[in-house]
Structures are given as C-alpha cells and as structure tokens.
Amino acid sequence: MFVSNVPAVLLLDHLISHPDKRTWLLLATPSTLAGNLSLLGSVANLIVAERLNRDIV
C-alpha cells in the first residue's frame, strides 16, 4: 500500500481547480467505501485478515 485512502484524497486537493462541497463528497465517498470494503483499502482490514488466518489455520 503506497498511501492510505484519506491522505490520498487530501493529496488530490491541488489537482482540483475549484473544489466545492459536492466535489469533496464525490472524492470522499468512494475513498471511504474502498477503505472499508476492500482488503487492501485499510491497514485495519489487513490486521483482521491476518488474525483470522492465524486463528483458523
């Protein structure tokens, strides 16, 4: 993982010419969903997956 989802959205700030509330919502929503719904989207997801793997095997 190169950078977490929330800091990635904040790094995109300079690429958006005139960010408004709608633009931030359009960036933050998929970022949050990706962080919560994918294994690699969050370090916490990786920790839980490793613990499950250790406990099951």
Wavefront OBJ file of the C-alpha trace (Angstrom):
o trace
v 0.000 0.000 0.000
v 1.526 3.317 -1.053
v -0.729 5.764 0.772
v -3.913 5.397 2.768
v -7.248 6.346 1.230
v -7.935 9.519 3.247
v -4.485 11.094 2.765
v -4.760 10.204 -0.927
v -7.927 12.285 -1.194
v -6.215 15.169 0.596
v -3.264 14.927 -1.796
v -5.662 15.350 -4.715
v -6.608 18.796 -3.391
v -4.109 20.625 -5.596
v -5.375 18.808 -8.716
v -8.890 20.187 -8.343
v -9.231 23.711 -9.677
v -12.262 24.866 -7.644
v -13.199 22.249 -5.046
v -16.673 22.641 -3.621
v -18.706 20.522 -1.201
v -20.068 18.244 -3.940
v -16.592 17.571 -5.341
v -15.265 16.615 -1.914
v -18.233 14.304 -1.349
v -17.614 12.655 -4.715
v -13.992 12.044 -3.740
v -14.565 11.075 -0.098
v -17.407 8.590 -0.631
v -15.577 6.126 -2.898
v -12.442 6.559 -0.799
v -14.326 5.582 2.347
v -16.060 2.673 0.656
v -12.789 1.399 -0.793
v -11.206 1.620 2.624
v -13.975 -0.324 4.293
v -14.958 -2.825 1.626
v -11.642 -3.988 0.235
v -8.904 -5.968 1.943
v -6.120 -3.639 0.829
v -8.071 -0.461 1.455
v -7.179 -0.255 5.134
v -4.389 -1.419 7.386
v -7.031 -2.452 9.923
v -8.542 -4.813 7.323
v -5.140 -6.426 6.808
v -4.656 -6.884 10.550
v -8.058 -8.552 10.923
v -7.427 -10.803 7.921
v -4.058 -11.862 9.347
v -5.593 -12.611 12.744
v -8.396 -14.626 11.141
v -5.890 -16.548 9.066
v -3.788 -17.302 12.141
v -6.807 -18.376 14.229
v -8.425 -20.539 11.540
v -5.318 -22.335 10.310
l 1 2 3 4 5 6 7 8 9 10 11 12 13 14 15 16 17 18 19 20 21 22 23 24 25 26 27 28 29 30 31 32 33 34 35 36 37 38 39 40 41 42 43 44 45 46 47 48 49 50 51 52 53 54 55 56 57
